[in-house]
Amino acid sequence: MALTKTLAEMRSGTRRLANAQGTTALLRHPDADINDYVNRGLGSLHRRLTTALPDQRFLASTTFTTTANVATEALGIATFDHLISVELSADGRRVWLVGYEMHERAALINPAAPQTGVPYTYRLRGDNIELLPTPDGAYEVTLWYVPTSVQLTGDAQTFDTISRLDDYIEAYAARRIAIKDKNWDLRDACSSILGELESEIDVLARNRDRNSPPRIVDVYQADRWGRGSRRR
């Protein structure tokens, strides 16, 4: 069973840690401010967890179909943070696309170059993704991506604390209170808590899948342009 905490519970925990529960503290640090600090803490925790192995804990996917003679498609994902993998289905096969470098683009769009019309490379371009060579038909594309950090807006909304990492969130939020109050002792105490937890979070992020550790894999895979095959 997940160890969840509501926004209201984490806000209360933040106030206890910062000793900001009295009438004066409530006026100086209204709930809206504490909610903002908690959400900033959630963002900080999300960044740490997705830096080590981004696809191990937060992963989502979306699928779209290409349009003939259209190379650029809108991502259309409001919660898109960063890309993990791009897969394309064509001619009864499913292949992994690699990103092209900008200096390679001219060759990929050169009308004189022989092309199959099936994309084998891509590049993110703002809120869009460009698939090259330009598709000559309808092909299914699946994007695997890490979504952005959750933002809590209602008191009853919950967050999976991942073995009580709400301590990190509350210390992060309490430190913001300390800075506003120029309470440097509290700031240092919160920074110490964060420092102790950061090393644990880094280890936790790297060790979720202990059944299949990272390894060298011997596979057959198309070259970077999707032609032929090679072992790597």
BAFI-3210 file (N, C-alpha, C; in Angstrom, 3 decimals, decimal comma, padded with zeros to 6 digits):
// residues 232
n [1|2|3|4|5|6|7|8|9|10|11|12|13|14|15|16|17|18|19|20|21|22|23|24|25|26|27|28|29|30|31|32|33|34|35|36|37|38|39|40|41|42|43|44|45|46|47|48|49|50|51|52|53|54|55|56|57|58|59|60|61|62|63|64|65|66|67|68|69|70|71|72|73|74|75|76|77|78|79|80|81|82|83|84|85|86|87|88|89|90|91|92|93|94|95|96|97|98|99|100|101|102|103|104|105|106|107|108|109|110|111|112|113|114|115|116|117|118|119|120|121|122|123|124|125|126|127|128|129|130|131|132|133|134|135|136|137|138|139|140|141|142|143|144|145|146|147|148|149|150|151|152|153|154|155|156|157|158|159|160|161|162|163|164|165|166|167|168|169|170|171|172|173|174|175|176|177|178|179|180|181|182|183|184|185|186|187|188|189|190|191|192|193|194|195|196|197|198|199|200|201|202|203|204|205|206|207|208|209|210|211|212|213|214|215|216|217|218|219|220|221|222|223|224|225|226|227|228|229|230|231|232]
n.u [000,842|000,562|002,333|000,801|000,349|-001,651|-002,075|-002,871|-001,925|000,851|001,282|000,594|002,591|004,819|004,402|004,635|007,325|008,593|007,727|005,543|002,819|001,231|-001,068|000,046|002,007|000,371|-000,791|001,445|002,469|000,462|-001,852|-001,823|000,748|002,306|001,384|002,438|005,191|005,326|004,673|006,857|008,785|007,961|008,563|011,362|012,047|011,102|012,838|015,278|014,753|014,316|016,693|018,725|017,807|015,634|013,428|012,570|010,725|008,812|006,938|005,422|003,322|002,471|000,647|000,693|-000,352|001,379|001,218|000,998|003,661|004,143|006,380|006,697|005,220|002,900|003,637|001,660|001,325|000,593|001,878|004,509|007,858|010,616|012,021|012,136|012,129|011,564|009,387|008,593|006,175|006,178|005,627|005,092|006,972|008,498|010,412|013,182|013,764|016,478|017,955|018,660|021,532|021,910|023,581|023,225|020,779|020,397|021,123|019,159|016,798|017,263|016,126|017,241|018,427|018,234|015,394|013,341|010,932|010,080|010,345|013,403|014,719|014,724|013,952|013,500|011,689|011,083|007,761|007,174|007,793|010,069|010,126|012,278|013,521|010,919|007,694|005,969|003,505|000,924|002,053|002,447|003,457|005,075|005,630|007,668|007,873|008,952|006,756|005,884|006,421|004,021|001,475|-000,047|-003,225|-005,581|-006,648|-007,204|-005,896|-003,543|-000,166|002,176|004,414|006,704|008,066|008,065|009,195|008,112|009,267|011,426|010,123|008,707|010,822|012,070|010,060|009,791|012,249|011,988|010,207|011,840|013,821|012,328|011,620|014,074|015,302|017,932|019,000|016,979|016,878|019,414|019,114|017,075|018,374|020,325|018,770|017,781|020,183|020,980|018,944|019,160|021,285|020,225|017,991|019,179|020,383|018,115|016,747|018,283|018,040|015,612|014,770|015,822|015,908|016,653|019,507|021,434|023,060|025,356|024,038|023,657|022,612|020,773|020,560|019,279|021,368|022,280|020,831|018,837|019,348|020,239|021,907|023,522|025,663|025,647]
n.v [-001,203|002,170|004,854|007,567|011,143|013,961|017,246|019,025|017,701|017,730|020,443|021,062|019,583|020,985|023,455|022,662|021,846|024,258|025,733|027,443|028,055|029,688|032,516|034,899|033,811|032,477|034,614|035,822|033,784|032,607|029,949|029,640|030,431|028,458|026,212|026,721|026,527|023,822|022,604|023,445|022,002|019,425|019,557|019,788|017,310|015,615|016,301|015,323|012,568|011,892|012,330|010,421|007,720|008,195|006,806|004,940|005,406|007,414|007,313|007,683|007,320|008,103|007,911|008,594|009,143|009,468|011,916|011,851|013,331|015,242|016,411|017,455|017,172|018,071|017,751|017,752|017,256|018,124|017,649|017,044|016,358|015,254|013,352|009,804|007,611|006,850|005,153|003,555|002,221|000,452|-001,085|-003,570|-003,800|-002,819|-000,195|001,461|004,883|007,110|010,196|012,908|014,925|018,468|019,206|017,126|017,341|018,533|016,572|014,731|015,898|016,316|016,402|015,032|012,835|009,300|008,040|006,127|006,997|006,298|007,338|007,427|008,759|011,472|014,687|016,761|019,763|022,411|022,521|020,527|017,577|016,489|014,299|012,492|010,790|012,678|011,468|009,272|008,315|006,976|006,290|004,615|006,148|005,921|007,625|007,531|008,994|011,146|012,505|015,833|017,234|016,489|018,741|019,940|021,121|021,056|020,562|017,893|016,398|013,841|012,584|010,149|009,272|007,774|005,885|007,656|010,149|012,571|013,958|015,240|017,043|018,650|019,728|021,193|023,068|024,279|025,494|027,590|029,185|029,839|031,377|033,573|034,578|035,244|033,455|032,027|029,864|027,931|027,704|026,549|024,149|022,908|022,714|020,891|018,600|018,196|017,704|015,264|013,601|013,757|012,133|009,624|009,646|009,713|007,180|005,589|006,221|004,958|002,272|000,881|-001,206|-004,160|-006,623|-006,768|-005,665|-002,916|-003,710|-004,894|-005,327|-007,630|-007,039|-007,003|-004,271|-001,621|000,646|004,122|005,375|003,659|001,701|-001,528|-003,767|-004,117|-005,369|-004,540]
n.w [000,000|-000,888|000,631|001,250|001,259|001,935|000,485|002,467|004,766|004,364|004,329|006,970|008,282|007,429|008,676|011,367|011,460|010,910|012,976|012,631|013,391|014,905|015,380|014,350|012,655|010,842|009,554|008,430|006,880|004,839|003,905|001,126|000,392|001,693|000,356|-002,159|-001,570|-000,835|-003,273|-004,759|-003,431|-004,151|-006,858|-006,741|-005,597|-007,607|-009,711|-008,726|-008,519|-011,173|-012,413|-012,044|-012,962|-015,176|-016,288|-014,492|-012,464|-013,048|-015,798|-018,931|-021,859|-025,261|-028,311|-031,782|-035,193|-038,207|-040,858|-044,370|-046,135|-044,218|-041,959|-039,394|-036,262|-033,711|-030,265|-028,294|-025,564|-022,462|-020,080|-020,630|-019,900|-020,325|-023,041|-023,489|-025,283|-028,762|-030,820|-033,895|-036,085|-039,041|-042,176|-041,029|-039,038|-035,946|-034,898|-033,278|-033,072|-033,658|-032,538|-034,743|-035,605|-035,984|-038,103|-039,803|-040,932|-043,448|-045,339|-044,812|-045,695|-048,321|-051,560|-053,652|-052,640|-052,240|-050,667|-048,459|-047,520|-045,098|-041,855|-039,975|-038,078|-035,693|-034,168|-031,374|-031,426|-029,879|-028,926|-030,634|-032,673|-035,046|-037,727|-039,740|-042,667|-044,348|-043,679|-045,916|-045,680|-043,508|-040,389|-037,309|-034,330|-031,265|-028,314|-025,539|-022,435|-019,713|-017,445|-016,287|-012,989|-010,445|-009,446|-006,627|-005,852|-004,424|-001,041|-000,409|-002,283|-003,069|-002,583|-003,469|-001,171|-001,452|000,388|002,592|001,774|002,112|004,118|002,939|001,242|003,057|004,555|002,578|002,001|004,527|004,749|002,959|004,350|006,517|005,283|004,459|006,935|007,884|009,567|010,322|011,683|011,556|008,812|008,297|009,682|008,208|005,744|006,424|006,892|004,304|002,948|004,098|003,216|000,441|-000,507|000,061|-001,590|-004,120|-004,214|-003,935|-006,291|-008,176|-007,717|-008,070|-009,760|-009,033|-009,995|-012,648|-013,358|-014,846|-017,923|-020,448|-023,617|-026,222|-029,269|-032,396|-034,431|-036,408|-038,278|-037,591|-039,541|-040,100|-041,915|-043,056|-040,761|-037,609|-035,066|-031,663]
ca.u [000,000|001,367|002,337|000,407|000,096|-002,410|-001,484|-003,147|-001,042|002,218|001,295|000,626|003,930|005,737|004,205|005,211|008,776|009,025|007,107|004,781|001,431|000,483|-001,885|000,940|002,631|-000,654|-000,950|002,674|002,654|-000,864|-001,862|-001,467|002,217|002,832|001,072|003,434|006,468|005,212|004,754|008,247|009,477|007,616|009,344|012,758|012,142|010,907|014,065|016,309|014,399|014,366|018,032|019,508|017,202|014,357|012,310|012,330|009,633|007,772|006,994|004,130|003,470|001,388|000,793|000,030|-000,152|001,945|000,464|001,859|004,323|004,232|007,499|006,629|003,967|002,830|003,675|000,322|001,384|000,701|002,735|005,776|009,082|011,677|011,778|012,905|012,283|010,621|009,213|007,779|005,726|006,038|005,898|005,028|008,075|008,538|011,823|013,538|014,350|017,545|017,923|019,673|022,228|021,479|024,381|022,796|019,434|020,397|021,126|017,905|015,710|017,742|015,212|017,997|018,904|017,240|014,773|012,236|009,698|009,807|011,275|014,277|015,369|013,817|014,519|012,523|011,798|010,106|006,612|006,940|008,806|010,259|010,512|012,923|012,943|009,505|006,851|005,195|002,220|000,487|002,815|002,187|004,636|004,856|006,599|007,788|008,401|008,774|005,864|006,313|006,085|002,640|001,223|-001,227|-003,986|-006,642|-006,163|-007,399|-005,050|-002,515|001,119|002,843|005,641|007,834|008,725|008,100|010,020|007,479|010,225|012,205|009,241|008,407|012,047|012,263|009,083|010,111|013,421|011,499|009,670|012,980|014,477|011,453|011,676|015,481|015,603|019,047|019,173|016,018|017,323|020,529|018,589|016,364|019,383|020,956|017,830|017,771|021,459|020,975|017,999|019,536|022,083|019,308|017,145|019,990|020,519|016,778|016,389|019,070|017,921|014,232|014,704|016,962|015,838|017,357|020,447|021,960|024,018|025,635|023,123|024,077|021,390|020,851|019,852|019,580|022,323|021,620|019,929|017,809|019,692|021,037|021,900|024,833|025,590|026,270]
ca.v [000,000|003,387|005,777|008,838|012,304|014,999|018,580|019,594|017,060|018,211|021,847|021,018|019,124|022,103|024,442|022,130|021,884|025,663|026,392|028,560|027,649|030,700|033,466|035,790|033,016|032,209|035,837|036,066|032,679|032,040|028,604|029,696|030,461|027,149|025,309|026,986|025,967|022,361|022,228|023,624|020,841|018,303|019,711|019,481|015,859|015,032|016,487|014,413|011,188|011,649|012,587|009,186|006,813|008,879|005,960|003,909|005,697|008,214|007,037|007,713|007,170|008,571|007,409|009,361|008,620|010,484|012,314|011,823|014,572|016,171|015,944|017,983|016,917|018,646|016,761|017,727|016,668|019,234|017,278|016,521|016,863|014,898|012,170|008,600|006,754|007,020|003,917|003,734|000,980|000,592|-002,308|-004,734|-003,812|-001,746|000,165|002,561|005,989|007,854|011,621|013,390|016,163|019,507|019,234|016,011|017,583|018,847|015,316|014,018|016,525|016,503|015,691|014,212|011,632|008,214|007,845|005,172|007,623|005,851|008,036|006,618|009,633|012,503|015,724|017,618|021,158|023,109|021,681|019,638|016,578|016,372|012,956|012,522|011,494|013,004|010,298|009,254|007,696|006,956|005,353|004,792|006,557|005,911|008,388|007,248|010,229|011,407|013,658|016,871|017,016|016,718|019,958|019,760|022,366|020,858|020,007|016,442|015,722|013,039|012,331|008,945|009,793|006,903|005,537|008,826|011,265|013,840|014,676|016,109|018,108|019,563|020,460|022,167|024,146|024,988|026,350|028,814|029,993|030,333|032,441|034,751|035,105|035,461|032,533|031,297|028,578|027,012|027,445|025,601|022,850|022,336|022,366|019,669|017,512|017,982|017,096|013,861|012,857|013,768|010,950|008,485|009,739|009,335|005,723|005,051|006,411|004,059|000,883|000,422|-002,511|-004,960|-007,915|-006,678|-004,545|-002,488|-004,658|-004,792|-006,196|-007,960|-006,998|-006,551|-002,998|-000,837|001,720|005,356|005,808|002,657|000,820|-002,687|-004,132|-004,274|-005,832|-003,574]
ca.w [000,000|-001,003|001,768|000,648|002,097|001,253|000,527|003,793|005,736|004,172|004,769|008,434|008,666|007,183|009,743|012,612|011,365|010,924|014,134|012,053|013,593|015,656|014,622|013,593|011,588|009,836|008,768|007,671|005,940|004,563|003,315|-000,301|000,304|002,078|-000,755|-003,203|-001,120|-000,917|-004,685|-005,165|-002,892|-005,018|-008,084|-006,446|-005,429|-008,936|-010,486|-008,219|-008,848|-012,613|-012,929|-012,023|-013,944|-015,370|-016,702|-013,503|-011,535|-013,694|-017,232|-019,613|-023,305|-026,116|-029,679|-032,833|-036,549|-039,090|-042,049|-045,547|-046,548|-043,078|-041,140|-038,030|-035,562|-032,368|-029,199|-027,732|-024,228|-021,522|-018,950|-021,154|-019,286|-021,252|-023,863|-023,194|-026,454|-029,867|-031,576|-035,093|-036,719|-040,486|-042,948|-040,159|-038,078|-034,956|-034,772|-032,384|-033,819|-032,995|-032,811|-035,693|-035,283|-036,911|-039,330|-040,643|-041,434|-044,885|-046,091|-044,573|-046,450|-049,693|-052,469|-054,603|-051,966|-052,238|-049,363|-048,489|-047,079|-043,735|-040,962|-039,124|-037,118|-035,195|-033,301|-030,703|-031,842|-029,056|-028,574|-031,767|-032,990|-036,486|-038,144|-041,043|-043,805|-044,240|-043,911|-047,160|-045,386|-042,112|-039,570|-035,881|-033,550|-029,817|-027,539|-024,113|-021,872|-018,291|-017,279|-015,350|-011,585|-010,051|-008,689|-005,797|-005,716|-003,443|000,225|-000,346|-003,272|-002,408|-003,221|-002,992|-000,559|-001,784|001,658|003,471|001,316|002,442|004,972|002,046|000,759|004,163|004,886|001,495|002,200|005,773|004,497|002,323|005,440|007,293|004,520|004,519|008,305|008,236|010,654|009,720|012,374|010,956|007,436|008,338|010,113|007,061|004,737|006,901|006,626|002,858|002,572|004,510|002,397|-000,972|-000,820|000,083|-002,775|-005,274|-004,192|-004,169|-007,696|-009,021|-007,294|-008,026|-010,416|-008,592|-010,666|-013,925|-013,294|-016,142|-018,463|-021,877|-024,346|-027,582|-030,067|-033,766|-034,502|-037,599|-038,045|-037,210|-040,604|-040,287|-043,034|-042,726|-039,360|-037,028|-033,691|-030,762]
c.u [000,873|001,234|002,054|000,196|-000,706|-001,654|-001,683|-002,216|000,391|002,346|001,367|001,992|004,967|005,622|004,803|006,727|009,299|008,508|006,347|003,294|000,593|-000,264|-001,025|001,565|001,631|-000,890|000,262|002,903|001,301|-000,761|-001,435|000,044|002,809|002,558|002,079|004,783|006,454|005,330|006,156|009,100|009,200|008,418|010,802|012,965|012,015|012,188|015,159|016,008|014,528|015,723|018,827|019,031|015,786|013,179|011,930|011,113|008,497|007,890|005,586|004,383|002,263|001,679|000,060|000,357|000,329|000,995|001,423|002,349|004,358|005,295|007,369|005,246|004,028|002,870|002,302|000,251|001,612|001,686|004,093|006,968|010,279|011,434|012,693|013,165|011,218|010,585|008,291|007,441|005,498|006,383|005,954|006,155|007,959|010,001|011,983|014,223|015,427|017,440|019,005|020,329|021,891|022,294|024,019|021,470|019,401|020,354|019,793|016,739|016,092|016,849|015,942|018,480|017,834|016,709|013,610|010,905|009,262|010,808|012,142|015,072|014,410|014,632|013,375|012,780|010,719|009,004|006,269|008,041|008,874|010,781|011,073|013,483|011,432|008,639|006,093|003,824|001,898|001,231|002,545|003,482|004,259|005,986|006,536|008,478|008,185|007,867|006,424|005,864|004,611|002,550|-000,088|-001,934|-005,099|-006,118|-006,238|-006,563|-003,889|-001,263|001,717|004,218|006,863|008,656|009,035|009,105|009,282|008,353|011,044|011,364|008,981|009,639|012,331|011,333|009,395|011,320|013,011|010,900|010,810|013,674|013,638|011,517|013,086|015,863|016,698|019,316|018,218|016,426|018,426|020,057|017,864|017,336|020,095|020,072|017,823|019,048|021,512|020,071|018,416|020,345|021,204|018,441|017,912|020,159|019,186|016,416|017,097|018,813|016,485|014,096|015,944|016,942|016,661|018,301|020,927|023,043|024,278|024,749|023,624|022,826|021,713|019,994|020,241|020,590|021,550|020,679|018,862|018,123|020,523|020,921|023,330|024,646|026,265|026,084]
c.v [001,246|004,240|007,173|009,912|013,309|016,320|019,193|019,007|017,556|019,681|021,915|020,576|020,210|023,138|023,946|022,228|023,305|026,423|027,639|028,264|028,689|031,660|034,388|035,058|032,725|033,431|036,089|035,004|032,015|030,679|028,610|029,710|029,102|026,128|025,476|026,390|024,440|021,907|022,423|022,463|019,588|018,354|019,364|017,977|015,152|015,139|015,516|012,969|010,889|011,959|011,288|008,205|007,316|007,984|004,918|004,180|006,488|008,004|007,022|007,563|007,759|008,104|008,329|008,725|009,741|010,761|012,363|013,224|015,642|015,637|016,337|017,784|017,572|017,529|016,629|017,110|017,791|018,937|016,752|017,187|016,537|013,530|011,026|007,786|007,079|005,715|004,177|002,372|001,243|-000,741|-003,541|-004,835|-002,631|-001,445|001,346|003,642|006,678|009,322|012,018|014,657|017,203|019,527|018,082|016,292|017,827|017,578|014,583|014,602|016,778|015,723|014,783|012,908|010,546|007,971|006,873|005,813|007,165|006,544|007,052|007,478|010,761|013,583|016,506|019,063|021,945|022,164|020,704|018,587|016,463|014,975|013,020|011,140|011,715|011,788|010,398|008,611|007,774|005,875|005,657|005,088|006,568|006,651|007,933|008,454|010,272|012,625|014,653|016,523|017,303|018,018|019,786|021,102|022,259|020,177|018,494|015,687|015,031|012,895|011,068|009,359|008,922|006,635|006,773|009,896|012,598|014,640|015,662|017,316|019,139|020,360|021,525|023,367|024,966|025,898|027,645|029,750|030,632|031,486|033,715|035,404|035,468|034,648|031,598|029,968|027,531|026,686|026,403|024,211|022,158|021,912|021,078|018,456|017,174|017,287|015,621|013,028|012,774|012,541|009,696|008,474|009,301|007,824|005,068|005,125|005,410|002,580|000,384|-000,972|-003,307|-006,358|-007,914|-005,490|-004,149|-003,443|-004,344|-005,802|-006,386|-008,043|-006,661|-005,303|-002,278|000,246|003,018|005,885|004,744|001,676|-000,352|-003,042|-004,275|-004,767|-004,807|-004,035]
c.w [000,000|000,248|001,223|001,707|001,283|001,319|001,907|004,848|005,597|004,551|006,296|008,933|008,480|008,295|011,059|012,593|011,488|012,132|013,675|012,161|014,334|014,750|013,763|012,416|010,477|008,952|007,883|006,595|005,680|003,871|001,853|-000,485|000,635|000,974|-001,881|-002,820|-001,209|-002,368|-005,247|-004,641|-003,707|-006,313|-007,872|-006,293|-006,773|-009,764|-010,025|-008,629|-010,334|-013,230|-013,044|-013,090|-014,219|-015,702|-015,654|-012,621|-012,177|-015,198|-017,802|-021,107|-024,016|-027,529|-030,647|-034,181|-037,451|-040,258|-043,228|-045,895|-045,469|-042,130|-039,674|-037,433|-034,184|-031,339|-028,551|-026,346|-023,226|-020,404|-019,407|-020,465|-020,177|-021,864|-023,456|-024,458|-027,488|-030,658|-032,757|-035,684|-038,198|-041,149|-042,054|-039,158|-037,134|-034,681|-033,824|-033,207|-032,987|-033,386|-033,811|-035,158|-036,355|-038,202|-040,271|-041,340|-042,939|-045,728|-045,963|-045,375|-047,905|-050,663|-053,451|-053,982|-051,993|-050,824|-049,509|-048,142|-045,701|-042,809|-040,175|-038,155|-036,748|-034,494|-032,664|-031,105|-031,096|-028,612|-029,691|-031,857|-034,507|-036,797|-039,559|-041,375|-043,628|-044,548|-045,235|-046,956|-043,914|-041,346|-038,094|-035,136|-032,073|-029,126|-026,092|-023,487|-020,364|-018,159|-016,270|-013,933|-011,324|-009,255|-007,934|-005,594|-004,680|-002,194|000,276|-001,372|-002,568|-003,265|-002,611|-002,468|-000,799|-000,520|002,502|003,051|001,455|003,410|004,150|001,623|001,856|004,579|003,833|001,701|003,447|005,595|003,814|003,379|006,231|006,580|004,575|005,890|008,755|009,484|010,167|010,419|011,787|009,524|007,417|008,745|008,955|005,963|005,126|006,639|005,133|002,399|002,921|003,607|000,934|-001,360|-000,839|-001,180|-004,012|-005,356|-004,520|-005,642|-008,594|-008,741|-007,231|-008,640|-010,049|-009,201|-011,945|-013,904|-014,681|-016,616|-019,918|-022,595|-025,762|-028,441|-031,515|-033,902|-035,781|-037,276|-037,830|-038,289|-040,914|-041,386|-042,534|-041,259|-038,887|-035,610|-032,800|-029,314]
res [m|a|l|t|k|t|l|a|e|m|r|s|g|t|r|r|l|a|n|a|q|g|t|t|a|l|l|r|h|p|d|a|d|i|n|d|y|v|n|r|g|l|g|s|l|h|r|r|l|t|t|a|l|p|d|q|r|f|l|a|s|t|t|f|t|t|t|a|n|v|a|t|e|a|l|g|i|a|t|f|d|h|l|i|s|v|e|l|s|a|d|g|r|r|v|w|l|v|g|y|e|m|h|e|r|a|a|l|i|n|p|a|a|p|q|t|g|v|p|y|t|y|r|l|r|g|d|n|i|e|l|l|p|t|p|d|g|a|y|e|v|t|l|w|y|v|p|t|s|v|q|l|t|g|d|a|q|t|f|d|t|i|s|r|l|d|d|y|i|e|a|y|a|a|r|r|i|a|i|k|d|k|n|w|d|l|r|d|a|c|s|s|i|l|g|e|l|e|s|e|i|d|v|l|a|r|n|r|d|r|n|s|p|p|r|i|v|d|v|y|q|a|d|r|w|g|r|g|s|r|r|r]
***
